[in-house]
Amino acid sequence: MYDLLFRHVLRRIPAEPIHGVAFGAIRGVAGAPVVGPRLGALLTESDPVLRTRVFGADFPNPLGLAAGFDKDARGPVALARLGFGFVELGTITAHPQPGNPKPRLFRLPEDKALVNRMGFNNSGADAVAARLAALPREGRPVLGINIGKSKVATPDEAIDDYRHSARVLGPHADYVVVNVSSPNTPGLRDMQQVAVLEPLLAAVRTELKTAVPGRPVPLLVKITTDLADDDVVAVADMAVRLGLDGVVATNTTVSREGLRTPAAEVEALGAGGVSGLPLATVAHTVVGKLRARLGPDRTIISVGGIFSGEDAYRRITAGASLVQAYTGFIYGGGTWARRVNRGLAALLRRDGHTTVADAVGTATP
């Protein structure tokens, strides 16, 4: 039914307005005090084979909602009730900012992809922290918090900008992700160079230790599919050297290669990062490269082109401990997470695994 609705109605409405309407409906229904928990019980796949423990936190399943859907922590509980094992909020910046001019979010239905140049639109770290502080502990899902550079911050101010976000948001996070890989903030991807990235991550880690004494907050870095192989290896080596807890791979791509949508139509949309199915192959490859370099002890969260239980399973066996999706959820609808988790559980059991952790990296040499 959702496929019919998408093909004949939703795809005719501009992407960003329908996102706002859909998110409002999710918050209104799945976030309601009586209906929400009942809906969650229906949409959450409860097979115990899906449970996993990562970063010292218990995840009901390894499928998370990627950063980008809920930038302001307006509905994490409601979103988790749709069957997600965790929710990553953001990207959040130290300063509130409106993002890039609209329109800035577009669908490529033939490719099961999105193009976005949102530009980190969010209400700022202080406002999000206040919202999270008011969030009841009961029913709170595992939360990742993804932080990025404010557009107004100069390169010299970047470290202090990230440190402010880490300071105010760290106490509310089950893990923190430093995002240096969005193509939509000028100069941001230049920070993926290890010489620039290493002092930034070291400063954020120190800030988290100060802001959250007595509770280690896991710290990860998010990279793009567009890094060269040598740069992926360099980031992995840096993660080991700094003692980071892991890597989120991968962010959107600026490449337009291999798309089914006519080139002229894609070009007319303008700049932005592509997400969704076109990223599947390269995102899978990056996971394998990272796992080979990171060793067994650091976490990889794989994102990009996850549309089915089989996709999730392939990433896990390639080396990911957790997986995330955004575009797959947009195209799949409200019951999508349950379907993916059911498919994943069946594949885990088929191959004799009793936990997700047992399957991690089993397809790597």
N, C-alpha and C positions, 0 to 999 in steps of 0.2 A: 504493500500500500504506500509506504514512504517513497519507494522508487517512482511510482506513478505520480504522487504529489510533487516530487522534485522535478520530474521531467516536464510536467504540464503546468505547474504553478510557480514553484519556488525559484526555478532557474530564470524566470522572467522578471523577477524582482531584484534590484541591485543588491549585491552581496552584503554590504555593511548594514544597511537598514534591516534586512531580514535577520541578520545576526543579532541585532539589538532586540527585535521582536521575539525571536526564538529564545534568547537568553532570559528575557523577561518572563516568558511562559514557563521556562524551566524553574526559575526562582519561585514563581507563583505557585506552581504545582508541587514539584519535588522538594521545595523548601518549606512547604506548609507543615505545621506541627503535627497534624493527624494523618493527612494524606501522604505526606512525604515519606515517613518511615515505612508505610505499607507499600508504597511504590518501590522504595528501595529494596524491600524484601522480594518483590517480584522480579526486579531487573538485575539483581546481584547474583551471579553464579556462585554457589556456595560449595562447590566441589573442593574438598580439602587438599587435593593435589596442587591447587593453584596457590595456596598460601606460601609465603616466602618471607625470609627475614634478611633485610639489607640495612646497613648503617646502624644496626642495633634496633631497628624499628620493624614491627610486624605489618606486613602488607597482605590484605585479603586476597589479592591477585596481583600479577606483575604488570598489568596494563594501566598506564596512567594517561591523564589528559595533559597534553603538552602546553607549555607556556604560549600565550597568545589569545586563548579563548577568554580567560578571566584575568584581565590585566589589573584589576583594582580590588580583588578579594570580595566581590559582591555576591558570590554564590558558590563557594567551594563545597559546602555541605550538600547543597542541592545537586551539584554536578557529580559528586561521589555516589549519590543515590542512583545515578543512572548506570551504575555497575563498574565504575573506575576504581582501581585499587589505590590510587593516589592522584592528587591534583597539583600541578605546578603552576603557580601564580606568576603573572608578569608578562612581559618584562616591565620592571618597576625602576624608575630613576629617582635620584635624590630630589630633583626639582619637578614639580608638576609641569606637564607640557601637553599641548593639544595634538601633537603629531603632525604629519604632513597634510597638505590640502586634499580635500575629497574631490572626486572619488579616488580611493586608494586600496580597494580590495575587489578582486575580480575572479570569476570562475572560468575554468577551462574544462567544461564537462566531458569533452571527447577524450581528455587526458586524465580525468579524475584528479585534477590539480587546481590550485589556487595561485594567483599572483597577488602579492601584497607589498605595499610600500607604506605601511601604517606609520612608522617612525616613532615607535615607543610612546604612543598616546596613553597617558595614565595620570592619576591625580597626585602622584608623588609619594615618596617613601613615608613621610610623616602621616599622611592621611590614611594610607593603607595600613600602617602599623596600628593606628587607632581603631580601625575597623576589625583587625585581627584580635586586638586586645579585648574587644567586646564579644568575640565569637565564643559561644559556650563550649566547654571542654567535651561535654557529652555529645557523641556523634561526630566529632571533629575528625576528618580524614587525615591521613598522612599528607603533609603539605611540603612541597618544595617551593622555594622563593627564588625567582630568576631576576637578577639585577643587571642593569645596563648603565651606560654613560648618558648623563643629561646632555642634550644638544648644546646647551649654553656653556658647558664646561670645556675649557680649552685643554689641549694635550697636557699642559703643566698642571691643570687642576683635576685631571681624570682620576688619579689615585684617591684624592680626598673626596671626590664625588662618590666613588664606589664605597669608600669607607663609611660615609654617612649612611648610605643605604644598608650596609651590613650592620652598622651599630643599632639602628632603630628596628630593623626587620629580623635580624638574627634571633632574638629571643622568641619569635613566633614560628620559626622554621624548623622542620625536621631535617632539611638539608638546604643549602644555598648553592645556586649556580651563577657563576660570573659569565655573562653573555658578552662576548667580543666578536660575534660572528654574524650579526644582522647586516644586510647590505643597505639598510635604509637610514642609517645615521652616518653622516659624512665622517670619514676617517676611522670609523670604529674597527673595521676589519684589519687595519694596519696594526692594531693592538694584538693581533694573533702572532706577531713576530715574538719569538721567545725572549729576545732581549728586552722588549717592552712588557710582555705578559708576566714574566717571572716576578719582577718587583711589585706589580699590581696584585698578583695572587698572594704573595707573601704578606702584603699590607692588609688585604682583606682577611686573611687567616688570623693575623694578629688582632685585628679589630674584633673578630668574632669571639676569640678567646677572652678578650676584655669585657665584651658586652654580655657574654653568656658564661660566667664563671661556673665551673663545676659540671658543665654539660657540653661535651664536644659537639659542635655543629658541623656535620660533614660538609666539605667544600668541593665543588666540581667546577669544571670549565666547559663551556659549550663551544664547539668548533663547527665549521662549515664543510660541506661536501667539496667546496672549491679549493681546499688546501692541496698542494702538491704532496706526493707520497713522503718526500723527505721532511716536509713540515709536519705531517701527521706523526711521524716518528719523533720529531723534535719535541712536539707537545707532549707525547706520551712519556718521553724520557724526562721532561721537565716535571710532569706530574709525579713521577716516581721520586725524583730528586727533592721536590718540595714536600713530599708526603701528602699530596692531595688524595682525596677519597675516590676520585674517579673523573670520568669524562662523559659529557652528553654529546652524542654524535648522531645526527648532524642537523645543522640549521638549513635554511632555504638556500637555493642556488641561483646565481645570476645567469646561468646557462639557459639557452633556449633550444639546445640541440635535442633532436629526437621527438619533438612534440607532434602530435597528430593535428592539432589545431593549425589552420593555415597561418603561415609566417606573417602575412600582412595583418591578419587579425590580432596576432600576439603583439606585433610591433606597435599597433595602434593603441594598445593598453599602456604603453610606456614602461618606465623602469619599475623594478621591484623584484622580490625573491619568489621563486617558484617552489611550492610545496606539493606534497602528494605523491601519486604513483610514479611520476618520472624520477623520483629520488631513490626508488626501492633498490635498484641494483648497486648503485654507488654507495648508498648508506650501509647495505649489507657488507660490501667489501671493506669499508672503513672499520666496521666492527671487528672483522677478522684481523686486520692490521694492528688495531689497538690492543686486542687481547694478546696477540703474540708478543707485543712490546711491554704491556703493563704487567704481565704475569697474572696469576690467579686471584690475587688479593684485593685488587682495586675494581671498583664498580664501573661498568659501562651501561649507560642508559641509551638505548637506540631509538631514534625517532627519524621518520622520513619514509613514507610509502608503506606504512602498516595499514592494511585494509582487511585482513582476515586472520583467523587463528593460525593458519599455515604460515603467514608472513611473520607473526609474532614468534612462532616456534622456530623458524629458520634463524631469526635474529638471536634467540636465546641459545640455540645450539652453536651459533657462530661465536658466541662469547658475551652476549648482553645478559645482565642480571635482571634488568627491567626494560620495558619498552613503553613508548609513548606514541600518541597519535593526536592529530588535530583535524587534518583534511579528511581522513577516513571517517571520522565522526560526523563531519559536516555532510558528507555524501551518504552516510549510512543511517542517520537518524537516531532516535532516542533509545532503541533497543539494540543498537550496534555493539556496544561494549559487551553485553550479555552474549551475543552471538559469537564474538571473537573469543571470549573466555571459554565458552562451551567447546568451540573448535580446538582451542589450545589444550584444554583438559583432556579431550579425546586423544590428541596426538601424544601427550605426555604418557598417558596410560598405555597407549598402543606400543610404545617403545620401552615400557617397563620402568619408567621413572616414577618415583613415589613423591617427589617434590620438584619444584621448578629448579632449585639449586642443583639437583642431580643432573639436569640437562644442560646447564650452562657450559658452553665451550666444547661439547662432546663432538661437534662436527669439525673442530679445528685439528690440524695435524699434531 
